[in-house]
């Protein structure tokens, strides 16, 4: 079993993602991506995230790459690029 790529979140980022994942006025994709990032930050297994968020593994992989890339660009922790 694969664990989702590690993502480090600040308390402010976590709070904002939690808000986005619960709001009913944001696009479904934004809420889903927020939930995926929160679950990955908790260290959940990829398959479990797939089941909980009803998404494909390729979607998880691409989102993980995008998040890590943006963290590196903005100099935030959780870059994960070696």
C-alpha positions in Angstrom: 0.0 0.0 0.0 1.2 3.5 -0.9 1.0 6.4 1.5 0.2 9.7 -0.2 3.1 12.1 -0.7 3.9 13.9 2.5 2.5 17.5 2.6 3.3 19.8 5.4 0.6 22.4 6.2 0.7 25.4 8.4 -2.1 25.8 10.8 -3.5 28.7 8.7 -3.4 26.6 5.5 -5.1 23.7 7.2 -7.8 26.0 8.5 -8.4 27.5 5.1 -8.5 24.0 3.5 -11.0 22.8 6.1 -13.2 25.8 5.4 -13.1 25.2 1.6 -13.8 21.5 2.0 -17.0 22.3 3.9 -18.4 25.3 2.0 -21.3 24.7 -0.2 -20.6 27.8 -2.4 -17.3 26.7 -3.8 -16.9 24.5 -6.9 -17.0 20.8 -6.3 -13.5 20.4 -7.6 -12.1 22.9 -5.1 -13.8 21.2 -2.2 -12.6 17.8 -3.4 -9.0 19.0 -3.8 -9.1 20.5 -0.4 -10.2 17.2 1.2 -7.5 15.3 -0.7 -4.8 17.7 0.5 -6.0 17.4 4.1 -6.1 13.6 4.0 -2.6 13.5 2.4 -1.3 15.8 5.1 -2.6 13.4 7.7 -0.5 10.6 6.0 -3.5 8.5 4.8 -3.0 5.7 2.3 -3.6 6.5 -1.3 -6.3 3.9 -1.7 -8.2 5.2 1.3 -8.1 8.8 -0.1 -9.3 7.5 -3.5 -12.3 5.8 -1.8 -13.1 8.7 0.5 -12.9 11.3 -2.3 -14.2 9.2 -5.2 -11.2 10.0 -7.4 -8.6 8.2 -9.6 -5.0 7.6 -8.6 -3.8 9.7 -11.5 -5.8 12.6 -10.1 -4.1 12.2 -6.7 -0.6 11.9 -8.3 -1.1 15.1 -10.4 -2.5 17.1 -7.5 0.4 16.0 -5.3 2.9 17.1 -7.9 1.2 20.4 -8.3 1.1 21.1 -4.6 4.7 20.2 -4.1 5.8 22.3 -7.1 3.9 25.3 -5.8 5.3 24.9 -2.3 8.8 25.0 -3.8 8.1 28.0 -5.9 6.9 30.0 -2.9 9.6 28.7 -0.6 7.2 26.9 1.8 8.0 23.7 3.7 6.7 20.4 2.4 8.5 20.7 -1.0 9.4 17.1 -1.1 11.6 17.5 -4.2 14.9 15.7 -4.0 
